[in-house]
Structures are given as structure tokens and as C-alpha cells.
Amino acid sequence: MKLASLEIIKSIKPHNNADALEIAQVLGWQTIVKKGEFKEGDKIVFVVIDTILPNAPWSEFLADKKDPEKPIRLRTIKLRGEYSQGLVLPISVFSGNSFGVSEWQIGADVGAELGIKKYEKEIPASLSGEIAGAFPSFIISQTDEDNGLSNLDLVEEVLKHNITVTKKYDGSSCTIVVNKGEITHVCSRRLSLKESTSNAFWKVARKLTIPEGWSGVIQGECMGPGIQGNQLKLLEATLYVYQIRNEHGYMCYFDMAYFCNILNCKHVPLLETFVADLHNITLDDLIKLADKQTLDDEIDDKGVPAEGIVVRPNDYRASGIGRPLGFKIINRNYKD
């Protein structure tokens, strides 16, 4: 996913609770801007949330005044009752610097050029383990899901199909590669790890009841003590599967859920299904659905926000090593 890109402001509307602010829409994102600074149709640089900005003249207004060297992370915030996601910057702030602004085209990915990095959560000690090697990208793609708010063409394509909407948990991404019934790789988001009795990824992998002779890839969120605050209040590391690929391609949700029963493991909860010829679901509908997600069904504490949703076609079997078609939308009330 692009971390920063040259885009066009789709619309500007008043902020009902702040005379000096306006609401700008860029792609599918809603962002709060100063009144009068931008207008509909302006070319701007847009930086998405969950990014780390460099210490630069164009970003210094966001720096921590008490600790200017502290990394600048863009988060979802609320200003006077309205959500604001991402950062809108006029192209003029980059003019006169060493950036090739005149060569940038609409949609151009300029994140690397601006020194912007993706925010990565620290991996707990129980998960980090000893490195066996790089993530086996020659077998399976890493699990970074596209955010639908940044890719409207993807949203349009997915919504042509029968779709399933599942709850998104915030754990630590786990990939398990199986060849003829034997586990060959257990991976974090970026690395393949050596087997260890103390490593939570390997613990959840060894709990699986893998059918004899089966080959494929199992991917899910590892949840439990010491992992992202143990949001589900689990007593031990637990795998919540969100996708499985076998020799035919990625399984649809219902095939995956059935196979999880065979594996004797949990899977992410199904929230909604929609039939392509009958639904008129919009991106705004999905944003509202994501914002409503809580962990009420999982823990006793009521109203604790869940991370969001994942939307996938249920009649589309992706093949090869690429990721299956789909996108995520993050709950704007979620705080990590």
C-alpha cells in the first residue's frame, strides 16, 4: 500500500463544530484541514495513517515540542467531534527542495522519496524467536492487507462479488507452511523462525491437527498473553486463522471455517454476507460497520473496540503466491 502519494482533493465541506476547520475527502479518507487552505480539485500530497514521518521541514509542525527527536507517527484522531485520518500537504511545501515535484503524476507513490516509513509494532519476546531465514515469499505472500480507503478501484472490484465481512483482530501475523503433512516454515510477518518450545508462533503451529499428506499455507493472528495487550484475555497463545491456501488456491471463508474444525483451531468471526446482485453496499456503509466493531462477544468488558473488518469475495478463488482479493477497513475508534 502507498504510504504517501500525489492525489486530488475530492471534496471540501464545512466542519459543523469548528469555524476554522474544514473536512477534506481524499480517496476514501476523511481528513480535517484548515479552513481556506485547500479547495476541491487541488493536487496535494496525502500521507496515510500508521506511518512514521521523517524529521523534516515539512513535518516539523507535528513534532513533539518536548522531544523533537521522537518519531512522528500519524494516527486517527478526532477533532471537535469529527474523525481525521491522514495528512494533507500542499505541493508547495516540497517546492525548492530536492524532490522532483514537477515529475510527480496523480497517484504516484512518493513515500520512499519523502522518507516516510510504515509503522511496525514491536514483536514481543515470546514471538521474536531465533531467525531461520527470510520470509518464504517464493511460497506465499506476506499478509499486509490493502486498506480500502486508499484503493477505491479494489473496493469497486470486490463489491462486484458475493462478499463476506469478517472481524479483524489485532494480534501478531503468523504464517505456517505445510508440505505433505509436515510443517516446513513458521513465520512472523517478516521472518521465518527456528522451532523453539518457548516461541508462541511454534506453539500454536504444533497444536494444529494437520491431515496426513496435506500441503498448504495457514495464516492467522496469534493472540494471547504478551501480544498486543492480550485483547481477548486469553490464558495461552491462540491462533485465529483468517486465510488458508491449498493446492487449488485460497479457500473461501466457509471452506476455511470447515477446515479449521479439522485443524482444531479457531478462525476469525464472520460478521455479514452479501449477495452481489442484491446488495447495494457502499464504502461508507463498510466504514460505519467497521466503526461499530467491538470485542463484546469475546470478553466481559463491554464496548472495547475491535480493530476493524476485512472484506473478501466469497466466490473468488485466488491462486498463485499473491494475496487473495480483499481489503481491510480500520475501526476509527480503535486505539493500539
Secondary structure, 3 states (H helix, E strand, C coil): CCCEEEEEEEEEEECCCCCCEEEEEECCEEEEEECCCCCCCCEEEEECCCEEECCCCCCHHHCCCCCCCCCEECCCEEECCEEECCEEEEHHHHCCCCCCHHHCCCCCECHHHHCCEECCCCCCHHHHCCEEEECCCCCCCCCCCCEHHHCHHHHHHHCCCCEEEEEECCCEEEEEEEECCEEEEEECCCEEECCCCCCHHHHHHHCCCCCCCCCEEEEEEEECCCCCCCCCCCCCCEEEEEEEEECCEECCHHHHHHHHHHHCCEECCEEEEECCCCCCCCHHHHHHHHHCCECCCCCCCCCCECCEEEEEECCCCCCCCCCCCCEEEECCCCCC
